Amino acid sequence: MSSSVIQAQALTKAFGATTALAGIDLAVHRGESVAIMGASGSGKTTLLHVLAGITAPDAGRVQYFPPTGSSIDVTTMNERDRSRLRRASFGFVFQQGLLIPELTAIENIALAMMINGASRRSSLEHAAGWMASLGLTGFEERRIGELSGGQAQRVAIARAQITGAELVFADEPTGALDTQASADVMNALLWSTTGQGRTLIVVTHDPDVASRCSRTVHVSDGRIVAHADASAGATAAQTNGTQA
């Protein structure tokens, strides 16, 4: 079995005359946390979306390596199959959470399981367990507008993982939070992913968030230009087409 959970090879993507990805190679290993950093327009969010199968690249390949079975070429799948893969194996946390305001906190979390066919009772039981583990006991029946930003993001983290997602993608998960709430959300995100043997890929502009991850990848003009390994404490330049 591959030590990588996901690999990208020679990814390119353009939106009209704008090149978002210009031949990116990236391997993310099972159990690590990778921060993707770069200026606005550098291609970091596009890279996240292509890795997650939300956006199809113009060229290149993304391979997902599940815990069991053969590798999956995400880029050759049709949209229906990519949606099924995202529901079953990937979790997502976005800057504003993208939670459903009409539902309570526990219903927002449970919904991810119910969409995958679980019963309402079982889904709510699992959601309650996740809320307790993330310090949200007592907030089950509150609607999203009745939660603080940090609490809402912890609800989003629980929703992303309740289905057992092996790989979690987070796009600026602390971007709208103050310093303390940001730290609390990162604690919850890391505990629930790499702390449980899962894998995290996070896009962030915040160096404090990136410093909590095991590796940081820097993107500029659609290329990986550098990466920093937290364990080594050093930054190494990468040329275009070199696997990070």
Stockholm file with secondary structure:
# STOCKHOLM 1.0

chainA/1-244         MSSSVIQAQALTKAFGATTALAGIDLAVHRGESVAIMGASGSGKTTLLHVLAGITAPDAGRVQYFPPTGSSIDVTTMNERDRSRLRRASFGFVFQQGLLIPELTAIENIALAMMINGASRRSSLEHAAGWMASLGLTGFEERRIGELSGGQAQRVAIARAQITGAELVFADEPTGALDTQASADVMNALLWSTTGQGRTLIVVTHDPDVASRCSRTVHVSDGRIVAHADASAGATAAQTNGTQA
#=GR chainA/1-244 SS CCSEEEEEEEEEEEETTEEEEEEEEEEEETTCEEEEECCTTSSHHHHHHHHTTSSCCSEEEEEECCSSSCCEEGGGSCHHHHHHHHHHHEEEEETTTTCCTTSBHHHHHHHHHHHTTCCHHHHHHHHHHHHHHTTCTTCTTCBGGGSCHHHHHHHHHHHHHTTCCSEEEEESTTTTSCHHHHHHHHHHHHHHTGGGTCEEEEECSCHHHHHTSSEEEEEETTEEEEEEETTTTEEEECCTTCCC
#=GC SS_cons         CCSEEEEEEEEEEEETTEEEEEEEEEEEETTCEEEEECCTTSSHHHHHHHHTTSSCCSEEEEEECCSSSCCEEGGGSCHHHHHHHHHHHEEEEETTTTCCTTSBHHHHHHHHHHHTTCCHHHHHHHHHHHHHHTTCTTCTTCBGGGSCHHHHHHHHHHHHHTTCCSEEEEESTTTTSCHHHHHHHHHHHHHHTGGGTCEEEEECSCHHHHHTSSEEEEEETTEEEEEEETTTTEEEECCTTCCC
//
